[in-house]
Amino acid sequence: MLPRIVEKPDCTLIYSCNNKDHTLGTGFLVSERNKHLILDFKPITPRICILRMWGKFLNYSTVNGHAPTDIPDVEEKDRFFDALETAYDISPRNNIKIVLGKFNA
């Protein structure tokens, strides 16, 4: 899965999605003023991605997720939350970790 980048005059959209039909995407909108602080962007699944940014004292790892809803398949929900936990765990330990998204699955 490749990250996608859309450049605008005052901001940058960095996101990931399903490569076949461009669904289930998650991403971040970063202002032009903060764009130079981006260290890394990792798409984990079409529903989960990580943005790492420089901080003044510590760096930030922000995990963005979009949980599956309205589906009876408990295994798919379990896979999502396992991948979310993995994304949290692969972020450097000395970073400030922020988890955000829609998790009312």
N, C-alpha and C positions, 0 to 999 in steps of 0.2 A: 504494500500500500504506500503510495507516494503522497507527500504533503502537497497541497495546492496553495498557491499564493496569488492574491489579487491586490495589486498596488493601486491606491487612490492618492490624490494629492495630499490629503491630511491624515490618512491612516492606511494600515495594511491588514488585510484579512488573511489569516493562515488557518487552514482547515484540512480535515481529512474526511473522506466519505467512501462509500462502496464504489469501487472502480467501474463496475458494470453499468449501474443505473443511477449513480450519483445520489444515493439515499443514505439515511442514517448518519449524516455528518455531524461532527463536532469541531469546534475551532475557537479561535481567539481574534478579537479585533484590537490591534495595537496602534496607538496614536503615533504619528510621525515623530513626535518629541521623544518617545520611548523606544522607538524601533532599534536604535543602536545598542540597547540593553539586552536584546535577545541572544541567548547562548545556544539554544537548541529547541527544536520542535520534533516530537516523536509521535507519529500515529501508532497506537497500540492495536486497536480494532476500529472498524467503522464507527463505533459508538464511544470510543475512549481515546484521548490524546493527552500529551504532556507538553507544556511550554515551560522552558527554563529561562530565567532572566537574572541578570546581575542585580545585586542589591548593594546598599551602602556598606553594611556590615556582614550580611549573609546573603547568599543567592536564594532565589525563589524557584520552587517547582510547583506549578499549578496543574492539577489533574482535572480534566473536564470530561464528564460522562453523561450519557443519555440512556437510562435504563429502559429495557423493553417493558411495555405495558399492554394490558388487555390481551395477554396470550396465556393459554392454560399450560404451556410447556414450562414446567418448573426447572427442567434441566437447562434450558436456554437462559433463564434468569440466574441460575447458579453459575453458569459459565461467565456471564457478564460480571457478577460480583467477584468471581475468582480473578478475572482479568483486571478489574478495578484494584483489587488488592495487590496484584503483581505490579501494576503501574505505580502504585504508592511505594511498594518495596524497592523498585529499581531506581527510584529517585535518590540522589545522594543523601546520606544520613545527616550531613551538616547543612542541608538546605532547609529553609522554612517551607513546609509543605501545606498547600492549600488544595482542598478537594471541593469542586463545585459541579453543579449540573442538575439534572432532573432524575431523582431516584425514587419516585413514588411507585415502584413496581410491585 
